[in-house]
Amino acid sequence: MSTFDPAFLLFVPGDRPDRFEKAASGEASGAILDLEDAVSVDRKAFAREATAAYLNGSYDPSRIAVRVNARNSPWFAEDIAMMQTRPVGAVILPKTADAATVRTVSAALEGVDIIAMIESASGVLHAAEIAAHPRCIALAFGPFDLAADLGSADTWDTLLPHRAQVVVAARAHGKCVLDGPTIGFTDLTQTKTDAYAAKRLGYDGKLLIHPAQIAPARSAFLPDAAEIARARRIIAAAERAMPAVLDGQMIDAPLVLAAQRTLRRIGQKS
């Protein structure tokens, strides 16, 4: 079982090695050393070299992921080769269009967990088969690339059906599912609003692009006092009898599972 926690991962540009250690040791669940979107074409080689240098040193692999460039890019093969002798918690696979891409990376990076980013119409269409791969530990929704591919707006209401489809695909195979980043990192209210909406839809966490987003995102995914209290009462009622009745409502297995999930969000076992 993977020890890598993907819930609140913070992107760090791969060409900014001065930021790597701070991101890896901060309040996020881990750091993503980004070789893709955060790095301009003329700095791709430098970013790969800087990442390799960091991974040659002393670090906690369970706190580090690397986002490689997309499979159809000219940098993909060199990114994968760089990672073959350097342990990390996970590889972030951008623009994952189908399960074949996951199989390619899994074969090249034996034993490394994969977080597949769903950022295209093909990715959404094949999300279930991508999630089914045993090395895929999570799907991550990429709203902006997907909207560009669809020719649609990138607003929550427009992309809601596709976000929901990715949740279903992940859950069908018992995998985690992460929402994409909020790009306006100076508006932390928006970060929290987006994170709360993702939580209500069934997402497990959110990708982040700025350290200031960590606290509001984590806060949004925590259940409030009323949710915690009700979850505890549901568990207690179920322990007395199943099915049970609580406040005039039938308590059955699905409600118990939901209550258990609520308590796990605060690190409490039911």
FENDARA-V773327 format. One record per run of one state. SS is the DSSP state (A for helix, B for strand, O for the rest). FROM is the first residue (numbers start at 1). TO is the last residue. If there is no record, write none. Layout:
# FENDARA-V773327
<<SS & FROM & TO> <SS & FROM & TO>>
This chain:
# FENDARA-V773327
<<O & 1 & 8> <B & 9 & 13> <O & 14 & 16> <A & 17 & 24> <O & 25 & 29> <B & 30 & 34> <O & 35 & 40> <A & 41 & 55> <O & 56 & 60> <A & 61 & 63> <B & 64 & 68> <O & 69 & 75> <A & 76 & 83> <O & 84 & 89> <B & 90 & 93> <O & 94 & 98> <A & 99 & 108> <O & 109 & 112> <B & 113 & 118> <O & 119 & 120> <A & 121 & 125> <O & 126 & 126> <A & 127 & 132> <O & 133 & 135> <B & 136 & 141> <O & 142 & 142> <A & 143 & 150> <O & 151 & 155> <A & 156 & 172> <O & 173 & 175> <B & 176 & 179> <O & 180 & 187> <A & 188 & 201> <O & 202 & 204> <B & 205 & 206> <O & 207 & 207> <B & 208 & 208> <O & 209 & 212> <A & 213 & 221> <O & 222 & 224> <A & 225 & 240> <O & 241 & 243> <B & 244 & 246> <O & 247 & 248> <B & 249 & 251> <O & 252 & 252> <A & 253 & 265> <O & 266 & 270>>
